[in-house]
Amino acid sequence: MSQYSTFKVGGPAEAIISVTNSEDLARLIHWLKKNDVNWWIVGRGSNILVPDQGLAGVTIVLEGEFSSIEKLESEGSQKENSTLIRAGAGCLLSKVIHYCTKNCLSGFEFAFGIPGSVGGAVIMNAGAWGHEIENLLDSATLMDNNGEVSTEQGRNLGFTYRGWGMKPNTVLLYATFTLTTSSREEIKAACRKYQELRKKNQPLIKPSAGSFFKNPPGLSAGRLIDEAGLKGHSIGGAKISEKHANFIVNTGSASATDILNLMRLVQNTVYKQFDIKLEPEVHILGDVG
Ligand code: EPU
């Protein structure tokens, strides 16, 4: 799975199935349920950690019609100066931002440089610079674990800081976003500004999964790890970035076990020093004991 993860670590998946349309996905989910096989969806792998022993069960990748983006016709109920676009869960966020810039649609600039898919960004309620994706989401097309498709308003999805409130194995198929019209130059300038901030504060060159831990309420995980003196600390090929302490980077030879051991060391050290339990933002897949 290392090629499906921005950490560039992880053992083999027992099976990977690329699904290109909703009908096939419904049939597959039925079959997996009937045969009691574990499954999960992987987007662009920018926020996952796959153990070295790999993943038992079926890893599903959404491609084909799930990579589409389209502008929806106005239905009269929209706010003035707003446009709806619908993007498939498998679509890269960078593709959405490119589409928005080309069509003079503003809203997604904050996500410039986030390396995920639409599906991953929505289910994680991706955020940066004071913005979160839930504030752009109009509605979502979902599939439940019986293969039934429904549409939900964004406000009913139970969004939290870096999460949504839907049942496990609810699949996001499409997301409809509300965007406003702006000038292409303004959109480009905002994207540049956020990219500069990201370059200044975050280690973007070495493989990582972005922020590793969630910020505890009112606090900064990066600052706590920094104050615990862990910047630059490494286990095997996994290292706490010198540039931002909430980034664990793969210096080239990391295994998933190195990253997990470093994660536990950070959690134990921060807990001992500050009595605060850091929770990973990264989704740890499979059985890590
Ligand atoms: N800080 C330190 N030492 C460090 C790193 C940070 O003292 O090594 C301090 C900073 O000086 C600042 C505070 O901690 O005062 C917060 O740091 P920063 O501004 O970098 O933001 P963050 O809370 O660490 C969050 C998101 C990022 C997002 C940025 C920008 C989380 C867990 N992370 O980082 O999201 O890009 O804000 O808005 O909420 C991600 O989720 O993967 C991600 C990169």
Residues whose N, C-alpha, C, O or C-beta is under 5 A from the ligand:
A	BS01	EPU	G127 A128 W129 G130 N201 A209 G210 S211 F213 K214 N215 S220 G222 R223 D226 K243 H244 A245 N246
